[in-house]
Amino acid sequence: MVDTIMCVCMCMSQPVVMHLACVLLHMSMAESLAAATINAAASLGLSGRRGSLEVGKAGDMVIVKANR
């Protein structure tokens, strides 16, 4: 039998969570973005209205001009 420990913690920074997914779980940036957007919306049953940039879907978007 394998003992598992469930750790639950609160993090208010989505970029930090996505970074941790890339570093600790070896996810690509595209995979962590999908996990934080469309997959998260789908897990809440909201993928028909939220989670991706599509015509007719609700959401907030910020465009930042940056070198990287």
PyMOL Python script that loads the backbone (N, CA, C, O; Angstrom):
from pymol import cmd

cmd.read_pdbstr("""\
ATOM      1  N   MET A   1       0.842  -1.168   0.000  1.00  0.00           N
ATOM      2  CA  MET A   1       0.000   0.000   0.000  1.00  0.00           C
ATOM      3  C   MET A   1       0.894   1.240   0.000  1.00  0.00           C
ATOM      4  O   MET A   1       1.902   1.298   0.704  1.00  0.00           O
ATOM      5  N   VAL A   2       0.512   2.203  -0.784  1.00  0.00           N
ATOM      6  CA  VAL A   2       1.270   3.448  -0.881  1.00  0.00           C
ATOM      7  C   VAL A   2       0.525   4.534  -0.122  1.00  0.00           C
ATOM      8  O   VAL A   2      -0.658   4.776  -0.362  1.00  0.00           O
ATOM      9  N   ASP A   3       1.225   5.179   0.789  1.00  0.00           N
ATOM     10  CA  ASP A   3       0.631   6.298   1.511  1.00  0.00           C
ATOM     11  C   ASP A   3       0.742   7.553   0.663  1.00  0.00           C
ATOM     12  O   ASP A   3       1.802   7.838   0.106  1.00  0.00           O
ATOM     13  N   THR A   4      -0.329   8.289   0.563  1.00  0.00           N
ATOM     14  CA  THR A   4      -0.304   9.537  -0.182  1.00  0.00           C
ATOM     15  C   THR A   4      -0.640  10.676   0.755  1.00  0.00           C
ATOM     16  O   THR A   4      -1.470  10.540   1.654  1.00  0.00           O
ATOM     17  N   ILE A   5       0.004  11.779   0.535  1.00  0.00           N
ATOM     18  CA  ILE A   5      -0.251  12.977   1.321  1.00  0.00           C
ATOM     19  C   ILE A   5      -0.819  14.029   0.389  1.00  0.00           C
ATOM     20  O   ILE A   5      -0.209  14.361  -0.628  1.00  0.00           O
ATOM     21  N   MET A   6      -1.968  14.546   0.728  1.00  0.00           N
ATOM     22  CA  MET A   6      -2.589  15.574  -0.089  1.00  0.00           C
ATOM     23  C   MET A   6      -2.273  16.936   0.518  1.00  0.00           C
ATOM     24  O   MET A   6      -2.579  17.190   1.683  1.00  0.00           O
ATOM     25  N   CYS A   7      -1.676  17.786  -0.255  1.00  0.00           N
ATOM     26  CA  CYS A   7      -1.320  19.120   0.201  1.00  0.00           C
ATOM     27  C   CYS A   7      -2.202  20.130  -0.525  1.00  0.00           C
ATOM     28  O   CYS A   7      -2.230  20.173  -1.755  1.00  0.00           O
ATOM     29  N   VAL A   8      -2.913  20.931   0.237  1.00  0.00           N
ATOM     30  CA  VAL A   8      -3.771  21.956  -0.347  1.00  0.00           C
ATOM     31  C   VAL A   8      -3.269  23.303   0.135  1.00  0.00           C
ATOM     32  O   VAL A   8      -3.114  23.529   1.336  1.00  0.00           O
ATOM     33  N   CYS A   9      -3.017  24.190  -0.806  1.00  0.00           N
ATOM     34  CA  CYS A   9      -2.565  25.519  -0.430  1.00  0.00           C
ATOM     35  C   CYS A   9      -3.166  26.538  -1.405  1.00  0.00           C
ATOM     36  O   CYS A   9      -3.593  26.190  -2.505  1.00  0.00           O
ATOM     37  N   MET A  10      -3.186  27.777  -0.981  1.00  0.00           N
ATOM     38  CA  MET A  10      -3.771  28.844  -1.771  1.00  0.00           C
ATOM     39  C   MET A  10      -2.653  29.661  -2.401  1.00  0.00           C
ATOM     40  O   MET A  10      -1.720  30.084  -1.718  1.00  0.00           O
ATOM     41  N   CYS A  11      -2.753  29.877  -3.692  1.00  0.00           N
ATOM     42  CA  CYS A  11      -1.806  30.743  -4.393  1.00  0.00           C
ATOM     43  C   CYS A  11      -2.627  31.679  -5.262  1.00  0.00           C
ATOM     44  O   CYS A  11      -3.408  31.223  -6.098  1.00  0.00           O
ATOM     45  N   MET A  12      -2.462  32.968  -5.076  1.00  0.00           N
ATOM     46  CA  MET A  12      -3.264  33.955  -5.794  1.00  0.00           C
ATOM     47  C   MET A  12      -2.615  34.418  -7.098  1.00  0.00           C
ATOM     48  O   MET A  12      -3.116  35.342  -7.737  1.00  0.00           O
ATOM     49  N   SER A  13      -1.520  33.796  -7.498  1.00  0.00           N
ATOM     50  CA  SER A  13      -0.809  34.213  -8.696  1.00  0.00           C
ATOM     51  C   SER A  13      -0.863  33.130  -9.764  1.00  0.00           C
ATOM     52  O   SER A  13      -0.170  32.118  -9.663  1.00  0.00           O
ATOM     53  N   GLN A  14      -1.672  33.338 -10.771  1.00  0.00           N
ATOM     54  CA  GLN A  14      -1.801  32.362 -11.855  1.00  0.00           C
ATOM     55  C   GLN A  14      -0.481  32.138 -12.590  1.00  0.00           C
ATOM     56  O   GLN A  14      -0.159  30.992 -12.903  1.00  0.00           O
ATOM     57  N   PRO A  15       0.299  33.185 -12.880  1.00  0.00           N
ATOM     58  CA  PRO A  15       1.597  32.933 -13.531  1.00  0.00           C
ATOM     59  C   PRO A  15       2.528  32.054 -12.699  1.00  0.00           C
ATOM     60  O   PRO A  15       3.269  31.246 -13.260  1.00  0.00           O
ATOM     61  N   VAL A  16       2.506  32.194 -11.386  1.00  0.00           N
ATOM     62  CA  VAL A  16       3.347  31.356 -10.525  1.00  0.00           C
ATOM     63  C   VAL A  16       2.893  29.905 -10.607  1.00  0.00           C
ATOM     64  O   VAL A  16       3.723  28.999 -10.693  1.00  0.00           O
ATOM     65  N   VAL A  17       1.603  29.679 -10.580  1.00  0.00           N
ATOM     66  CA  VAL A  17       1.074  28.318 -10.674  1.00  0.00           C
ATOM     67  C   VAL A  17       1.455  27.695 -12.013  1.00  0.00           C
ATOM     68  O   VAL A  17       1.845  26.529 -12.064  1.00  0.00           O
ATOM     69  N   MET A  18       1.345  28.460 -13.092  1.00  0.00           N
ATOM     70  CA  MET A  18       1.716  27.943 -14.409  1.00  0.00           C
ATOM     71  C   MET A  18       3.217  27.656 -14.482  1.00  0.00           C
ATOM     72  O   MET A  18       3.628  26.668 -15.091  1.00  0.00           O
ATOM     73  N   HIS A  19       4.032  28.507 -13.870  1.00  0.00           N
ATOM     74  CA  HIS A  19       5.479  28.285 -13.834  1.00  0.00           C
ATOM     75  C   HIS A  19       5.805  27.003 -13.070  1.00  0.00           C
ATOM     76  O   HIS A  19       6.631  26.204 -13.511  1.00  0.00           O
ATOM     77  N   LEU A  20       5.155  26.811 -11.929  1.00  0.00           N
ATOM     78  CA  LEU A  20       5.379  25.597 -11.153  1.00  0.00           C
ATOM     79  C   LEU A  20       4.985  24.349 -11.932  1.00  0.00           C
ATOM     80  O   LEU A  20       5.643  23.314 -11.826  1.00  0.00           O
ATOM     81  N   ALA A  21       3.915  24.444 -12.712  1.00  0.00           N
ATOM     82  CA  ALA A  21       3.510  23.306 -13.541  1.00  0.00           C
ATOM     83  C   ALA A  21       4.593  22.966 -14.561  1.00  0.00           C
ATOM     84  O   ALA A  21       4.861  21.794 -14.825  1.00  0.00           O
ATOM     85  N   CYS A  22       5.213  24.001 -15.132  1.00  0.00           N
ATOM     86  CA  CYS A  22       6.286  23.769 -16.108  1.00  0.00           C
ATOM     87  C   CYS A  22       7.530  23.179 -15.446  1.00  0.00           C
ATOM     88  O   CYS A  22       8.128  22.237 -15.965  1.00  0.00           O
ATOM     89  N   VAL A  23       7.911  23.731 -14.310  1.00  0.00           N
ATOM     90  CA  VAL A  23       9.149  23.311 -13.642  1.00  0.00           C
ATOM     91  C   VAL A  23       8.982  21.968 -12.931  1.00  0.00           C
ATOM     92  O   VAL A  23       9.783  21.054 -13.128  1.00  0.00           O
ATOM     93  N   LEU A  24       7.951  21.852 -12.114  1.00  0.00           N
ATOM     94  CA  LEU A  24       7.808  20.649 -11.290  1.00  0.00           C
ATOM     95  C   LEU A  24       7.159  19.477 -12.017  1.00  0.00           C
ATOM     96  O   LEU A  24       7.477  18.318 -11.749  1.00  0.00           O
ATOM     97  N   LEU A  25       6.251  19.781 -12.933  1.00  0.00           N
ATOM     98  CA  LEU A  25       5.536  18.709 -13.639  1.00  0.00           C
ATOM     99  C   LEU A  25       6.027  18.506 -15.068  1.00  0.00           C
ATOM    100  O   LEU A  25       5.498  17.678 -15.809  1.00  0.00           O
ATOM    101  N   HIS A  26       7.047  19.276 -15.442  1.00  0.00           N
ATOM    102  CA  HIS A  26       7.665  19.184 -16.773  1.00  0.00           C
ATOM    103  C   HIS A  26       6.660  19.402 -17.901  1.00  0.00           C
ATOM    104  O   HIS A  26       6.753  18.782 -18.960  1.00  0.00           O
ATOM    105  N   MET A  27       5.697  20.294 -17.656  1.00  0.00           N
ATOM    106  CA  MET A  27       4.722  20.643 -18.692  1.00  0.00           C
ATOM    107  C   MET A  27       5.317  21.726 -19.587  1.00  0.00           C
ATOM    108  O   MET A  27       6.142  22.524 -19.142  1.00  0.00           O
ATOM    109  N   SER A  28       4.902  21.749 -20.832  1.00  0.00           N
ATOM    110  CA  SER A  28       5.315  22.837 -21.725  1.00  0.00           C
ATOM    111  C   SER A  28       4.487  24.074 -21.377  1.00  0.00           C
ATOM    112  O   SER A  28       3.488  23.980 -20.664  1.00  0.00           O
ATOM    113  N   MET A  29       4.906  25.221 -21.881  1.00  0.00           N
ATOM    114  CA  MET A  29       4.147  26.443 -21.625  1.00  0.00           C
ATOM    115  C   MET A  29       2.746  26.331 -22.219  1.00  0.00           C
ATOM    116  O   MET A  29       1.780  26.807 -21.622  1.00  0.00           O
ATOM    117  N   ALA A  30       2.629  25.710 -23.382  1.00  0.00           N
ATOM    118  CA  ALA A  30       1.317  25.533 -24.015  1.00  0.00           C
ATOM    119  C   ALA A  30       0.431  24.618 -23.177  1.00  0.00           C
ATOM    120  O   ALA A  30      -0.767  24.868 -23.044  1.00  0.00           O
ATOM    121  N   GLU A  31       1.011  23.560 -22.611  1.00  0.00           N
ATOM    122  CA  GLU A  31       0.237  22.645 -21.760  1.00  0.00           C
ATOM    123  C   GLU A  31      -0.240  23.326 -20.490  1.00  0.00           C
ATOM    124  O   GLU A  31      -1.378  23.124 -20.066  1.00  0.00           O
ATOM    125  N   SER A  32       0.624  24.137 -19.875  1.00  0.00           N
ATOM    126  CA  SER A  32       0.211  24.809 -18.645  1.00  0.00           C
ATOM    127  C   SER A  32      -0.843  25.874 -18.933  1.00  0.00           C
ATOM    128  O   SER A  32      -1.733  26.100 -18.112  1.00  0.00           O
ATOM    129  N   LEU A  33      -0.753  26.528 -20.083  1.00  0.00           N
ATOM    130  CA  LEU A  33      -1.773  27.511 -20.467  1.00  0.00           C
ATOM    131  C   LEU A  33      -3.117  26.828 -20.688  1.00  0.00           C
ATOM    132  O   LEU A  33      -4.149  27.323 -20.234  1.00  0.00           O
ATOM    133  N   ALA A  34      -3.108  25.694 -21.382  1.00  0.00           N
ATOM    134  CA  ALA A  34      -4.350  24.950 -21.614  1.00  0.00           C
ATOM    135  C   ALA A  34      -4.940  24.454 -20.295  1.00  0.00           C
ATOM    136  O   ALA A  34      -6.155  24.486 -20.103  1.00  0.00           O
ATOM    137  N   ALA A  35      -4.077  23.995 -19.386  1.00  0.00           N
ATOM    138  CA  ALA A  35      -4.552  23.518 -18.086  1.00  0.00           C
ATOM    139  C   ALA A  35      -5.191  24.639 -17.282  1.00  0.00           C
ATOM    140  O   ALA A  35      -6.153  24.411 -16.548  1.00  0.00           O
ATOM    141  N   ALA A  36      -4.658  25.854 -17.420  1.00  0.00           N
ATOM    142  CA  ALA A  36      -5.159  26.989 -16.642  1.00  0.00           C
ATOM    143  C   ALA A  36      -6.370  27.659 -17.277  1.00  0.00           C
ATOM    144  O   ALA A  36      -7.035  28.464 -16.623  1.00  0.00           O
ATOM    145  N   THR A  37      -6.668  27.351 -18.519  1.00  0.00           N
ATOM    146  CA  THR A  37      -7.762  28.038 -19.210  1.00  0.00           C
ATOM    147  C   THR A  37      -8.869  27.061 -19.617  1.00  0.00           C
ATOM    148  O   THR A  37      -9.822  26.864 -18.864  1.00  0.00           O
ATOM    149  N   ILE A  38      -8.755  26.465 -20.769  1.00  0.00           N
ATOM    150  CA  ILE A  38      -9.847  25.642 -21.310  1.00  0.00           C
ATOM    151  C   ILE A  38     -10.097  24.395 -20.467  1.00  0.00           C
ATOM    152  O   ILE A  38     -11.250  24.007 -20.280  1.00  0.00           O
ATOM    153  N   ASN A  39      -9.035  23.757 -19.952  1.00  0.00           N
ATOM    154  CA  ASN A  39      -9.246  22.559 -19.125  1.00  0.00           C
ATOM    155  C   ASN A  39      -9.854  22.915 -17.782  1.00  0.00           C
ATOM    156  O   ASN A  39     -10.687  22.173 -17.262  1.00  0.00           O
ATOM    157  N   ALA A  40      -9.444  24.054 -17.207  1.00  0.00           N
ATOM    158  CA  ALA A  40     -10.035  24.492 -15.938  1.00  0.00           C
ATOM    159  C   ALA A  40     -11.513  24.814 -16.122  1.00  0.00           C
ATOM    160  O   ALA A  40     -12.340  24.455 -15.284  1.00  0.00           O
ATOM    161  N   ALA A  41     -11.847  25.496 -17.226  1.00  0.00           N
ATOM    162  CA  ALA A  41     -13.251  25.810 -17.505  1.00  0.00           C
ATOM    163  C   ALA A  41     -14.065  24.533 -17.712  1.00  0.00           C
ATOM    164  O   ALA A  41     -15.201  24.430 -17.248  1.00  0.00           O
ATOM    165  N   ALA A  42     -13.478  23.568 -18.408  1.00  0.00           N
ATOM    166  CA  ALA A  42     -14.180  22.300 -18.654  1.00  0.00           C
ATOM    167  C   ALA A  42     -14.439  21.548 -17.348  1.00  0.00           C
ATOM    168  O   ALA A  42     -15.495  20.938 -17.180  1.00  0.00           O
ATOM    169  N   SER A  43     -13.479  21.592 -16.429  1.00  0.00           N
ATOM    170  CA  SER A  43     -13.672  20.888 -15.160  1.00  0.00           C
ATOM    171  C   SER A  43     -14.795  21.500 -14.327  1.00  0.00           C
ATOM    172  O   SER A  43     -15.372  20.835 -13.467  1.00  0.00           O
ATOM    173  N   LEU A  44     -15.104  22.776 -14.590  1.00  0.00           N
ATOM    174  CA  LEU A  44     -16.200  23.457 -13.899  1.00  0.00           C
ATOM    175  C   LEU A  44     -17.490  23.452 -14.713  1.00  0.00           C
ATOM    176  O   LEU A  44     -18.499  24.019 -14.294  1.00  0.00           O
ATOM    177  N   GLY A  45     -17.451  22.810 -15.879  1.00  0.00           N
ATOM    178  CA  GLY A  45     -18.625  22.761 -16.738  1.00  0.00           C
ATOM    179  C   GLY A  45     -18.916  24.077 -17.451  1.00  0.00           C
ATOM    180  O   GLY A  45     -20.060  24.339 -17.822  1.00  0.00           O
ATOM    181  N   LEU A  46     -17.893  24.904 -17.645  1.00  0.00           N
ATOM    182  CA  LEU A  46     -18.075  26.226 -18.248  1.00  0.00           C
ATOM    183  C   LEU A  46     -17.381  26.389 -19.591  1.00  0.00           C
ATOM    184  O   LEU A  46     -17.297  27.508 -20.096  1.00  0.00           O
ATOM    185  N   SER A  47     -16.882  25.317 -20.183  1.00  0.00           N
ATOM    186  CA  SER A  47     -16.101  25.453 -21.412  1.00  0.00           C
ATOM    187  C   SER A  47     -16.920  25.947 -22.597  1.00  0.00           C
ATOM    188  O   SER A  47     -16.356  26.406 -23.589  1.00  0.00           O
ATOM    189  N   GLY A  48     -18.230  25.859 -22.506  1.00  0.00           N
ATOM    190  CA  GLY A  48     -19.063  26.392 -23.586  1.00  0.00           C
ATOM    191  C   GLY A  48     -19.146  27.906 -23.571  1.00  0.00           C
ATOM    192  O   GLY A  48     -19.475  28.527 -24.582  1.00  0.00           O
ATOM    193  N   ARG A  49     -18.844  28.506 -22.410  1.00  0.00           N
ATOM    194  CA  ARG A  49     -18.949  29.965 -22.282  1.00  0.00           C
ATOM    195  C   ARG A  49     -17.638  30.646 -21.936  1.00  0.00           C
ATOM    196  O   ARG A  49     -17.497  31.848 -22.159  1.00  0.00           O
ATOM    197  N   ARG A  50     -16.676  29.909 -21.398  1.00  0.00           N
ATOM    198  CA  ARG A  50     -15.413  30.492 -20.930  1.00  0.00           C
ATOM    199  C   ARG A  50     -14.250  29.554 -21.214  1.00  0.00           C
ATOM    200  O   ARG A  50     -14.443  28.398 -21.593  1.00  0.00           O
ATOM    201  N   GLY A  51     -13.035  30.072 -21.025  1.00  0.00           N
ATOM    202  CA  GLY A  51     -11.861  29.210 -21.114  1.00  0.00           C
ATOM    203  C   GLY A  51     -11.026  29.365 -22.360  1.00  0.00           C
ATOM    204  O   GLY A  51      -9.894  28.882 -22.404  1.00  0.00           O
ATOM    205  N   SER A  52     -11.555  30.030 -23.384  1.00  0.00           N
ATOM    206  CA  SER A  52     -10.782  30.250 -24.599  1.00  0.00           C
ATOM    207  C   SER A  52     -11.266  31.530 -25.272  1.00  0.00           C
ATOM    208  O   SER A  52     -12.362  32.019 -25.002  1.00  0.00           O
ATOM    209  N   LEU A  53     -10.434  32.051 -26.142  1.00  0.00           N
ATOM    210  CA  LEU A  53     -10.783  33.262 -26.879  1.00  0.00           C
ATOM    211  C   LEU A  53     -11.527  32.875 -28.150  1.00  0.00           C
ATOM    212  O   LEU A  53     -10.914  32.521 -29.157  1.00  0.00           O
ATOM    213  N   GLU A  54     -12.834  32.946 -28.095  1.00  0.00           N
ATOM    214  CA  GLU A  54     -13.682  32.611 -29.239  1.00  0.00           C
ATOM    215  C   GLU A  54     -14.855  33.577 -29.280  1.00  0.00           C
ATOM    216  O   GLU A  54     -15.254  34.139 -28.259  1.00  0.00           O
ATOM    217  N   VAL A  55     -15.393  33.759 -30.465  1.00  0.00           N
ATOM    218  CA  VAL A  55     -16.567  34.619 -30.626  1.00  0.00           C
ATOM    219  C   VAL A  55     -17.711  34.060 -29.802  1.00  0.00           C
ATOM    220  O   VAL A  55     -18.019  32.870 -29.868  1.00  0.00           O
ATOM    221  N   GLY A  56     -18.341  34.937 -29.022  1.00  0.00           N
ATOM    222  CA  GLY A  56     -19.483  34.540 -28.212  1.00  0.00           C
ATOM    223  C   GLY A  56     -19.146  34.075 -26.802  1.00  0.00           C
ATOM    224  O   GLY A  56     -20.051  33.847 -25.999  1.00  0.00           O
ATOM    225  N   LYS A  57     -17.867  33.932 -26.487  1.00  0.00           N
ATOM    226  CA  LYS A  57     -17.483  33.523 -25.137  1.00  0.00           C
ATOM    227  C   LYS A  57     -17.141  34.743 -24.295  1.00  0.00           C
ATOM    228  O   LYS A  57     -16.607  35.730 -24.802  1.00  0.00           O
ATOM    229  N   ALA A  58     -17.451  34.666 -23.005  1.00  0.00           N
ATOM    230  CA  ALA A  58     -17.152  35.757 -22.075  1.00  0.00           C
ATOM    231  C   ALA A  58     -15.718  35.622 -21.576  1.00  0.00           C
ATOM    232  O   ALA A  58     -15.169  34.523 -21.506  1.00  0.00           O
ATOM    233  N   GLY A  59     -15.131  36.747 -21.237  1.00  0.00           N
ATOM    234  CA  GLY A  59     -13.788  36.691 -20.665  1.00  0.00           C
ATOM    235  C   GLY A  59     -13.117  38.038 -20.669  1.00  0.00           C
ATOM    236  O   GLY A  59     -13.567  38.975 -21.329  1.00  0.00           O
ATOM    237  N   ASP A  60     -12.038  38.127 -19.926  1.00  0.00           N
ATOM    238  CA  ASP A  60     -11.214  39.321 -19.868  1.00  0.00           C
ATOM    239  C   ASP A  60      -9.884  39.000 -20.522  1.00  0.00           C
ATOM    240  O   ASP A  60      -9.374  37.887 -20.395  1.00  0.00           O
ATOM    241  N   MET A  61      -9.327  39.970 -21.218  1.00  0.00           N
ATOM    242  CA  MET A  61      -8.062  39.750 -21.893  1.00  0.00           C
ATOM    243  C   MET A  61      -7.208  41.002 -21.763  1.00  0.00           C
ATOM    244  O   MET A  61      -7.702  42.120 -21.910  1.00  0.00           O
ATOM    245  N   VAL A  62      -5.935  40.808 -21.488  1.00  0.00           N
ATOM    246  CA  VAL A  62      -4.983  41.893 -21.412  1.00  0.00           C
ATOM    247  C   VAL A  62      -3.883  41.596 -22.417  1.00  0.00           C
ATOM    248  O   VAL A  62      -3.331  40.496 -22.430  1.00  0.00           O
ATOM    249  N   ILE A  63      -3.563  42.566 -23.256  1.00  0.00           N
ATOM    250  CA  ILE A  63      -2.487  42.413 -24.235  1.00  0.00           C
ATOM    251  C   ILE A  63      -1.327  43.274 -23.774  1.00  0.00           C
ATOM    252  O   ILE A  63      -1.482  44.479 -23.575  1.00  0.00           O
ATOM    253  N   VAL A  64      -0.168  42.659 -23.604  1.00  0.00           N
ATOM    254  CA  VAL A  64       1.018  43.353 -23.136  1.00  0.00           C
ATOM    255  C   VAL A  64       2.097  43.255 -24.198  1.00  0.00           C
ATOM    256  O   VAL A  64       2.427  42.162 -24.658  1.00  0.00           O
ATOM    257  N   LYS A  65       2.641  44.389 -24.585  1.00  0.00           N
ATOM    258  CA  LYS A  65       3.738  44.382 -25.535  1.00  0.00           C
ATOM    259  C   LYS A  65       5.026  44.220 -24.743  1.00  0.00           C
ATOM    260  O   LYS A  65       5.408  45.102 -23.973  1.00  0.00           O
ATOM    261  N   ALA A  66       5.692  43.087 -24.937  1.00  0.00           N
ATOM    262  CA  ALA A  66       6.933  42.802 -24.209  1.00  0.00           C
ATOM    263  C   ALA A  66       7.898  42.070 -25.133  1.00  0.00           C
ATOM    264  O   ALA A  66       7.496  41.462 -26.125  1.00  0.00           O
ATOM    265  N   ASN A  67       9.156  42.141 -24.791  1.00  0.00           N
ATOM    266  CA  ASN A  67      10.174  41.470 -25.592  1.00  0.00           C
ATOM    267  C   ASN A  67      10.063  39.960 -25.519  1.00  0.00           C
ATOM    268  O   ASN A  67      10.402  39.254 -26.468  1.00  0.00           O
ATOM    269  N   ARG A  68       9.592  39.477 -24.395  1.00  0.00           N
ATOM    270  CA  ARG A  68       9.506  38.037 -24.227  1.00  0.00           C
ATOM    271  C   ARG A  68       8.205  37.625 -23.626  1.00  0.00           C
ATOM    272  O   ARG A  68       7.972  36.435 -23.416  1.00  0.00           O
TER     273      ARG A  68
END
""", "prot")
cmd.dss("prot")
cmd.show_as("cartoon", "prot")
cmd.util.cbc("prot")
cmd.orient("prot")
